[in-house]
Amino acid sequence: MDGKRFVPKVLLCGDREEFYSVIGELPCKIVGQAAFTGVGFNFLQDGKFALDGEVKPTVELAQMLRSEAVDYLVFTNLQEWFALVYRDDLVRVGCPRAQVITARQLKLRPPENFFDVDADVQLLTFLRTTPFKRVLDFNAHFMKGQLFTRGVQNDVTEFDCIYDGEFVPIKENLYNRVYKKFSDCAFRHYDAALVFEDVPIDFDSVFFMLENVADVVITFAKFGAPLKRHLQMTLNNYAKIDGLSSYSGEWLICYRRTPPTDFAIYVATHKHLPPEHVAKIPSGYRLIHSGRAISPDLGYPGDNIGDNISALNTYINENTAIYWMWKNISHSVIGLAHYRRFFTEDGDANFAYEKILTQEAALKLLDRYDILVPPMYDKMTQAENFQAYCGADIAKFALAVVRKKIAQFQPDYLDAFDFVMDSAMFYNCNMFVTRRYVFNAYCTWLFSFFLDATREILATTPLPVIQGYPK
């Protein structure tokens, strides 16, 4: 690695002038000149080779290729089929197959890093036997490498990729989605992330960056690479690290230390629930009196303590509970059940307490999905919904104020707001279950403009006298 650019270290077997005539401007560093005493099919007849004129046992060549000293042993003056024969001989004495190549093969190698197709196939085969069914290819390793399809080695793992460059269209066969930048998928959750070999400090940075995205990070360490030694020295940072040896290095499966899941779904209510009904609600659910600041005490914890906007409940409904949850609690998995409405495990609209979504079922679903929401209501557009519930005058005025505030505080979302208001895309009742970092990001976005819009509407509009406003 030269800074951020991969510069392969080459042990050359052949003529330098011929070598450079083949590779052209490809950056590389020749670290030595190799020669072999045998000829033809007796290539390694005496088990020795010459390194810069000094005769050494061939086992030392294997050791060099399995260390930081050499990335490739490159042949120039041989026909390719001879090189393939010699490669088999060298593999038998311990040389990694992917590192014994011709100059033409080096020229065709992806320039970004060291790649070993056999190791890539080995990883895909391994993933088939693991629970890692959603994997983020963080560095676009497979996009830049030499594989073009997952093939029969792995047909059960979904790969997403982060890559903003041009790529051969056939590479799409490798991926479910291709994102331009990390922020486009930063709120998704994966079973594992693939982070190709990097200098230790950069690997640590990426491992931290992926804290909320993947609990397992898979990386490749070439034989003798600093990354392998670094991980061995910092084992206490990980729950465990498993290894999967290949010809040229090792896949390292790094398991993050994760705290126990702190789960809570808050049941927002403004009415008293019969005790026998409360007793039937599964563990992990908590009642919260939404709008307690402006209503009689029901005997439940309310959204009027700590940092709160409980007094606005008349106007923004369960959003006062959502705001309180955002500002005052820190559950790692959080959700809202809207005014005694619940998610059910089977999606059956015929409610029964024994069908309520349990903590165990919710966590299992969140291994696959980023957020759980109710079925989409698509009978009317969003704008038509507002008019039906609030009346035409107040709906038109309120939407104009909200749009103005989005343009002021979240201008990147203005087109999205217009699209949603004109479409039948409505997930009712603000009900959800998701991970904390997704919830935090949503609330940061929502309340950046929503409270300002609410206060402006209240300050400029006598709500009870607007035509159509429900009394």
Helices and strands as residue ranges (DSSP letters): E 9-13, H 16-23, E 29-36, G 40-42, E 48-51, E 54-57, H 58-65, E 72-75, H 80-92, G 97-99, E 100-102, H 103-108, H 117-127, E 134-137, H 141-144, G 151-153, E 158-162, G 169-174, E 177-179, G 182-184, E 192-195, H 200-209, E 216-222, H 226-233, G 235-237, E 238-245, E 249-256, E 263-269, H 275-278, E 285-289, G 292-294, G 310-312, H 313-316, H 319-328, E 333-338, G 353-355, H 359-366, E 371-372, E 376-377, H 382-390, H 392-409, G 411-413, H 414-421, E 426-427, G 428-430, E 432-435, H 436-446, H 450-460, G 463-465
